[in-house]
Amino acid sequence: MNMVDEITLLIALGTLNLLALGGLSMWIRRELEDAMEQLDNSLAMALKNTIENLTGEGVMAFEPPNPITTAIGQLLMASAQKQMNTVEATVTSRGTDGQFIEKP
């Protein structure tokens, strides 16, 4: 009879342990959700302030692109495109043994 009491006590303590772990896990989850929401709000405010400072309400507005620099960039792109389109390819034939044949 003494053995049954010990087993009952172990079952009760195990159940109490499981309930405590469940409560602890719910509390940790709730705290993590609150911390993530607070972090999200802080990051949103920081991004908003940074964008406001960079778009003219703060130090200074962005400088528009220089037209001369833009023209030079377009010339370089056109030149590069022209050179890419004029690559010459040479076709080399193979003999029956699989080796390349030199053109005479």
C-alpha positions in Angstrom: 0.0 0.0 0.0 2.9 2.3 0.7 4.1 1.7 -3.0 0.8 3.0 -4.4 1.1 6.2 -2.4 4.6 6.8 -3.8 3.4 6.2 -7.4 0.4 8.5 -6.9 2.7 11.2 -5.5 5.1 10.8 -8.5 2.1 11.0 -11.0 0.8 14.1 -9.2 4.3 15.8 -9.3 4.8 14.9 -13.0 1.4 16.4 -13.8 2.2 19.5 -11.8 5.5 19.7 -13.6 3.8 19.4 -17.0 1.3 22.1 -16.1 4.1 24.4 -14.9 6.1 23.9 -18.1 3.0 24.6 -20.2 2.4 27.9 -18.3 6.0 28.9 -18.6 6.1 28.2 -22.4 2.9 30.3 -22.8 4.4 33.2 -20.8 7.7 33.1 -22.8 5.7 33.1 -26.1 3.7 36.1 -25.0 6.8 37.9 -23.9 8.6 37.2 -27.2 5.6 38.4 -29.2 5.5 41.6 -27.2 9.3 42.1 -27.7 9.0 41.5 -31.5 6.2 44.0 -31.8 8.2 46.6 -29.9 11.3 45.9 -32.0 9.2 46.2 -35.2 7.8 49.5 -34.1 11.2 50.8 -33.2 12.6 49.8 -36.6 9.7 51.4 -38.4 10.3 54.7 -36.6 14.0 54.6 -37.2 13.4 54.0 -41.0 10.8 56.7 -41.1 13.2 59.2 -39.5 16.1 58.2 -41.7 14.0 58.6 -44.9 12.7 62.0 -43.7 16.2 63.2 -43.0 17.4 62.0 -46.5 14.5 63.4 -48.6 14.9 67.1 -47.8 13.3 67.6 -44.5 16.6 67.1 -42.7 20.1 67.9 -43.8 19.6 68.5 -47.6 17.7 67.0 -50.5 19.2 64.6 -53.0 21.2 66.3 -55.8 19.7 65.6 -59.3 22.0 63.7 -61.7 24.4 65.8 -63.7 23.4 65.9 -67.4 27.0 65.7 -68.7 27.7 62.6 -66.6 24.5 61.1 -67.9 25.5 61.8 -71.5 28.9 60.3 -71.0 27.3 57.2 -69.4 25.0 56.8 -72.4 28.0 57.1 -74.8 29.9 54.4 -72.9 26.9 52.1 -72.9 26.4 52.6 -76.7 30.1 51.9 -77.3 30.0 48.8 -75.2 26.9 47.5 -76.9 28.4 48.1 -80.3 31.5 46.2 -79.4 29.5 43.3 -78.0 27.6 43.0 -81.3 30.7 42.9 -83.5 32.4 39.8 -82.1 33.6 37.5 -84.9 33.4 33.8 -84.5 35.5 31.3 -86.5 34.2 27.8 -87.2 36.8 25.1 -87.1 36.0 21.7 -88.7 36.8 18.3 -87.2 38.2 15.4 -89.0 36.9 11.8 -88.9 39.2 11.0 -85.9 37.6 13.9 -83.9 40.6 16.3 -84.0 40.4 19.8 -85.3 41.5 20.4 -88.9 43.6 23.5 -89.6 42.5 25.6 -92.5 45.1 26.0 -95.3 
